[in-house]
Amino acid sequence: MKERKWLYYGILLIIAVVSGGLYTLFSNPTNDSDLEGQAEINDGTMDLTIDAARTKDKKKKIIYVDISGAVVHPGVYEMQEGARVFEVIELAGGLTEDADCSYINQAKIVSDEDDIRIPTKDEVVVDEVQNSSKVNINTAGQAELMTLAGIGKTKAKQIMAHRNENGAFQCIEDIMKVDGIKEGLFNKIKEDISVK
């Protein structure tokens, strides 16, 4: 009789333990926030990594960009790192009616201390006229290059060879990268040459 009594109590105890476990399991379902909390408790390194990633996204570097020319409100603007030229133009109130953006890359990412100049249509015309009377060192042939002061047949060939090997000159000062063209000669021709 005593054995049955203990067996009965044992079965009741097992049922109680199993029922309590099932109740706990189903009454407290684990959600993502609980898992995140557990991860933070179990692994401090993981917690630091998550926080660092969130902080990096929220705190982008502030930069300052100067925009002038044919915009409604020229001036210096505070931007977030990674901003593009078109966003600076928008902050400056947009373009004026006489703006000419044909030479501006509006998709370019701006950098701290950038100076963006939006030309007017009249300025572009004047610039094109001035450049048309200059020798374009990126496209000129030997005869045209030889019209420049101090540029003979040999130096003209060197300019063309340098251009073919290294690509277009980015600015007029780049012509000094050609063998035999130093600052003295550059100063003689700089008013007569262009790169576009």
N, C-alpha and C positions, 0 to 999 in steps of 0.2 A: 504493500500500500504506500509506504514511504517512497519507494522507488518511482512509482507512478506520479506521486505528488511532485517530486523533483524533476521528473521528465516533463510534466505539465508546465512547471515554472520555467524550465529551460526553453521550451518551445515559445512560451509567451515572451521571454526575454529576446529571443532571436527575432520574433515578429516585430517587437517594439523597436529594435535596433534597425532592422531593414526598413520599417515604415518611417522612422525618423530620418534615415538617409535619403529615402525617396522624396520625402517632404522637402528637405533642404535642397535637393537637386532641382526639383521642379518649381519651388517657390522663389528661388534666386537664380534665374537664368543669367548666364554670363553674357555681357554685351562687350562691344569693342572698347568702350571707355574703361571697363573693368580690366580687360586684357592689357590695355595701355598702362593702367595703374600698377598691375602686377609686374609688367615688364620694367616699369620704373623702379619698383621695389627690388625685383630680383637682379636687375642689371643696371647699375648706376651709369655705366658707359653708354648704354643705349639711350638713356634719358638725356645725357649731355649731347649726343649726336642729334637727336630729334630737336632739342632746344636750339642748337647751333644752326640747323637748317632753317628753322622758322625765323630766327633772328636775322639771318642773312637775307631772306626774302623780304622781310619787313623794312630793314634798314638799308636802303640803297644810298649810295654816296650822292651828296648834293654838289652840283657843278654850276658855274656861272658862265653865261654866253652873251656876247654883245652882238646885237643885230642892228644894222643901219641900212639906209637907202630907201627903197620904195616899199616901205611897210607903214601901216597906219600909226603905230606907236613905237618908233625906234628906241632902243635902250638896252640895258643889261637885265637879263632874266635868269631867275633861279630855276634850274631844271634838275630832274633826277638823272643819274648816270644811265646811259643807254637811250636817252631821248634822241629824236631825229630832227632834222632841219625843219620839216613841215610842221612839227609841234611847236618849235620856237616861233615860226611865222604866225601860227594860230594865236599864240600868247601875245604876240605883238599886234594883234588886231587884224591880221590878214594883209594881203597885198594891196597896194594902191592901184588905181586904174592904169597908170603908165608903167607898171612893173613889167620887167622882161625876165622870166625865169628860165629861159632856154639854156643858160650856162650854169644853172644852179642844180645840184643833185639834191632834191628834197628828201630822198630816202636815206641820205648819209647820216650816220650816228655822230652826234656832236661830242666834243671833248671840252674839258674845263678850259676857260679862257679863249675859246674859239671866237673869231671875229667874222661874222657872216655879213656880207654886203650884197644887197639885192639891187641890181642896176635898173635904171629906167630904160625905156626903149630908145630914147635919144642918146643916152650914154653908150649903149651897145652899137648904135649906128656910127657914132664918132670913133669908137674903138676899132670897129671894122675898117673904117676909112684909113685910120692911122696905120693899122696892120697891113692893109693892102699895099701901101707904099713901101713896106719893109720886106726884106728877104726872109722868107720862112726857112729857117735852117733845118726843119724836119722834112721839107719837100723839095727844096731848091736843088737844081742840077749843078753840074760843075761850072758852066758858063755864068749862071746867076750868082753863085757863090763868089766867083772871081770878080764881081762888080764891087765887092766889099773892100775897103781900104786894108792893105796888108795881106790879103788872101790871094795867093797865086795858085797855079795849077796843082802843085804838090799839096798845099794845105787844103784846097777844095776837095781833093781826092781823100785826104785823111779824114775830113769832116764826114764825107759820105760813107767811108769805111767804118768809122766809129758808130755812125747811125745804124748801119746794117748789122753790125755785131752786137750792139747794146740796146737797140730800140730807140724810140723817139726821145729827143731832149725834152725834159719836163719844164725847164725854165731856161732863159737865155744864158744864165751863168754856167749852165752845164757844158757850154761849148769849150770852156777852159779845161775840160777833161780830155780834150783832144790834144795829142802830142804837139808841142810847138806853139800852142795858143795859151799865152799867159795873160796876166792882168793888164799889162800895158796894151797889148793888141786888142783885148776885150774892150777896154775903155774907148778905143778908136771906133769900134763897130757896134757897140751896144745900142746906140740910138737907131741903128739901121737894120736890126734883126728882130725876128719874132719867132715864137714856137707854135703859133696857130694862125 
